[in-house]
Amino acid sequence: MTPMELGDYWDRGYIIDKPKKNVYSFERYEGTEPDVVIPDCVSIIRKNAFAKNQYLQSVVIPEGITEIPDRAFYGCTALRRVVLPSTLKVIGDSAFTGCRLLESITFPQGLCYIGCDAFCGCGFRKLVIPDSVGTISAGAFRCCASLTDVSLPAGVNIARSYKEEIMYQHPMSSGPYPVEIPHNGAFLDTPFGKENGME
């Protein structure tokens, strides 16, 4: 990316940094464009990058991104559409919490880990969890009040409480994923959770 191109993105509210040679990080979105395509050169998205942006309606995340970090899209109440890359491995804690208009999402084969409260309060009706997912953390789909149909892979670890969460390893860390807020199971307060005793 040339300095001129980088400057153009900054003018549009895309706060992109280049901390290392040829490694661009998406620090923060401060724009008002409803449809955002993160540039292909970006390989890191920072925590809280889009948090509480009330303009964002759709976002395309480029190939090469392996993690959507904690609270990346927290409280984006207008967000309706997210395109995830095939390279994605980890969705962090509260990554999409409160995105109540987000009614569908396609998880890539290769996704390993869905964090605590990752999609709490989203508008999903149906979900297909790919076979590659090893852990669905506590509260991951909590309060998705319309969620009635979930296809789960055999052998997936589903945390039924935050106390149980410490048993599971975050695939991109050397220790247990940190747990802070005491809520219950991955499908708490969803029709699917009630029907299948998974609260």
C-alpha positions as CSV (number, residue, x, y, z in Angstrom):
1,M,0.0,0.0,0.0
2,T,1.4,3.4,-1.0
3,P,1.4,6.3,1.5
4,M,-1.2,8.0,-0.8
5,E,-3.5,5.0,-0.6
6,L,-3.0,4.7,3.2
7,G,-3.9,8.4,3.5
8,D,-7.0,7.9,1.5
9,Y,-8.2,5.2,3.9
10,W,-7.4,7.4,6.8
11,D,-9.6,10.1,5.3
12,R,-12.5,7.6,5.2
13,G,-12.0,6.7,8.8
14,Y,-10.0,3.5,8.3
15,I,-7.3,3.8,10.9
16,I,-4.6,1.4,9.5
17,D,-1.2,1.1,11.0
18,K,2.0,-0.5,9.7
19,P,3.9,-1.6,12.8
20,K,6.2,-4.0,11.0
21,K,7.5,-4.3,7.4
22,N,4.6,-5.2,5.1
23,V,2.3,-6.1,8.1
24,Y,-0.7,-3.8,8.3
25,S,-3.1,-3.7,11.2
26,F,-6.6,-2.4,11.3
27,E,-6.6,-0.3,14.4
28,R,-10.0,1.4,14.4
29,Y,-12.9,2.3,12.1
30,E,-14.1,5.9,12.7
31,G,-16.0,6.3,9.5
32,T,-19.7,6.6,8.6
33,E,-19.7,4.4,5.5
34,P,-22.3,1.6,6.0
35,D,-20.4,-1.0,3.9
36,V,-16.8,-1.7,4.7
37,V,-14.3,-3.8,2.8
38,I,-11.2,-4.2,4.9
39,P,-8.2,-3.9,2.5
40,D,-6.5,-7.1,1.4
41,C,-3.1,-5.9,2.8
42,V,-4.5,-6.0,6.4
43,S,-3.4,-9.1,8.3
44,I,-4.4,-8.1,11.9
45,I,-7.6,-6.6,13.3
46,R,-7.2,-5.0,16.7
47,K,-9.5,-5.4,19.7
48,N,-12.5,-3.0,19.7
49,A,-11.7,-2.0,16.0
50,F,-15.3,-1.4,15.1
51,A,-16.9,-1.4,18.6
52,K,-20.1,0.6,18.9
53,N,-20.0,2.0,15.4
54,Q,-23.7,2.7,14.7
55,Y,-23.2,3.2,10.9
56,L,-21.7,-0.1,10.0
57,Q,-24.1,-2.4,8.1
58,S,-21.8,-4.9,6.3
59,V,-18.2,-5.8,6.5
60,V,-16.0,-8.0,4.3
61,I,-13.0,-9.4,6.2
62,P,-10.1,-10.3,3.8
63,E,-8.3,-13.6,3.3
64,G,-5.3,-14.0,5.5
65,I,-7.0,-12.9,8.7
66,T,-6.9,-15.7,11.3
67,E,-8.5,-14.1,14.3
68,I,-11.3,-11.7,15.0
69,P,-10.3,-10.4,18.4
70,D,-12.3,-9.6,21.5
71,R,-15.0,-7.0,21.1
72,A,-14.0,-6.3,17.5
73,F,-17.6,-5.6,16.5
74,Y,-19.1,-5.2,19.9
75,G,-22.3,-3.2,19.9
76,C,-22.5,-2.6,16.2
77,T,-26.3,-2.5,16.3
78,A,-26.8,-1.8,12.6
79,L,-24.6,-4.7,11.4
80,R,-26.5,-7.1,9.1
81,R,-23.9,-8.8,7.0
82,V,-20.4,-10.2,7.7
83,V,-18.2,-12.1,5.2
84,L,-15.6,-14.2,7.0
85,P,-12.4,-15.4,5.3
86,S,-11.6,-19.1,4.8
87,T,-8.4,-18.5,6.9
88,L,-10.3,-17.6,10.1
89,K,-9.4,-19.8,13.1
90,V,-10.6,-17.9,16.2
91,I,-13.5,-15.6,17.0
92,G,-12.7,-13.9,20.3
93,D,-14.8,-13.0,23.4
94,S,-17.7,-10.7,22.7
95,A,-16.6,-10.2,19.1
96,F,-20.1,-9.6,17.9
97,T,-22.0,-9.1,21.1
98,G,-25.1,-7.0,20.7
99,C,-25.2,-7.2,16.9
100,R,-29.0,-7.8,17.0
101,L,-29.6,-7.3,13.3
102,L,-27.1,-10.0,12.3
103,E,-29.4,-12.8,11.4
104,S,-27.1,-15.2,9.5
105,I,-23.4,-15.9,9.2
106,T,-21.4,-18.6,7.3
107,F,-18.6,-20.0,9.4
108,P,-15.6,-21.2,7.4
109,Q,-14.3,-24.8,7.5
110,G,-11.1,-24.3,9.5
111,L,-12.6,-22.2,12.3
112,C,-11.4,-23.8,15.6
113,Y,-12.7,-21.6,18.5
114,I,-15.7,-19.5,19.3
115,G,-15.1,-17.3,22.3
116,C,-17.1,-16.4,25.4
117,D,-20.2,-14.3,24.5
118,A,-19.0,-14.1,20.9
119,F,-22.4,-13.7,19.4
120,C,-24.5,-12.8,22.5
121,G,-27.7,-11.1,21.6
122,C,-27.5,-11.7,17.8
123,G,-30.5,-12.3,15.6
124,F,-29.7,-15.8,14.3
125,R,-32.4,-18.3,13.6
126,K,-30.2,-21.1,12.3
127,L,-26.5,-21.9,12.5
128,V,-24.2,-24.5,11.0
129,I,-21.1,-25.0,13.0
130,P,-18.3,-26.5,10.9
131,D,-16.6,-29.8,11.8
132,S,-13.4,-28.0,12.5
133,V,-14.7,-26.2,15.6
134,G,-13.3,-27.8,18.7
135,T,-14.7,-25.4,21.3
136,I,-17.8,-23.3,21.7
137,S,-17.2,-21.2,24.8
138,A,-19.6,-20.2,27.6
139,G,-22.3,-17.7,26.5
140,A,-21.1,-17.8,22.9
141,F,-24.7,-17.6,21.6
142,R,-26.4,-16.5,24.8
143,C,-29.6,-14.5,24.4
144,C,-30.0,-15.2,20.7
145,A,-33.7,-15.2,21.2
146,S,-34.6,-16.4,17.7
147,L,-32.1,-19.3,17.5
148,T,-34.0,-22.6,17.1
149,D,-31.8,-24.7,14.8
150,V,-28.1,-25.4,15.3
151,S,-26.1,-28.0,13.4
152,L,-23.2,-29.1,15.7
153,P,-20.1,-31.2,14.9
154,A,-19.6,-34.4,16.7
155,G,-17.2,-34.1,19.6
156,V,-17.3,-30.3,20.0
157,N,-16.6,-29.1,23.5
158,I,-19.5,-26.9,24.5
159,A,-18.9,-25.0,27.7
160,R,-21.9,-25.1,30.0
161,S,-20.6,-22.5,32.4
162,Y,-17.7,-20.1,32.7
163,K,-16.3,-22.3,35.5
164,E,-16.1,-25.2,32.9
165,E,-14.5,-22.8,30.4
166,I,-11.1,-23.0,32.0
167,M,-10.8,-26.7,30.9
168,Y,-10.5,-25.6,27.2
169,Q,-7.5,-24.2,25.5
170,H,-7.6,-21.2,23.2
171,P,-5.9,-22.5,20.0
172,M,-3.7,-19.5,19.6
173,S,-2.4,-19.3,23.2
174,S,-0.3,-21.4,25.5
175,G,-2.7,-21.4,28.4
176,P,-6.4,-21.4,29.3
177,Y,-8.4,-18.6,27.7
178,P,-9.1,-15.9,30.3
179,V,-12.5,-15.9,31.9
180,E,-14.0,-12.9,33.6
181,I,-17.8,-12.7,33.6
182,P,-19.8,-15.4,35.4
183,H,-22.6,-16.3,32.9
184,N,-23.9,-19.8,32.1
185,G,-24.0,-22.0,29.0
186,A,-23.1,-21.4,25.4
187,F,-26.8,-21.5,24.3
188,L,-28.3,-19.8,27.4
189,D,-31.7,-18.0,26.8
190,T,-32.2,-19.4,23.3
191,P,-35.0,-21.7,22.1
192,F,-32.4,-24.2,20.9
193,G,-30.7,-24.3,24.3
194,K,-34.0,-24.8,26.2
195,E,-35.2,-27.5,23.8
196,N,-31.9,-29.4,24.0
197,G,-31.0,-28.9,27.6
198,M,-27.9,-27.0,26.7
199,E,-28.3,-23.9,28.9
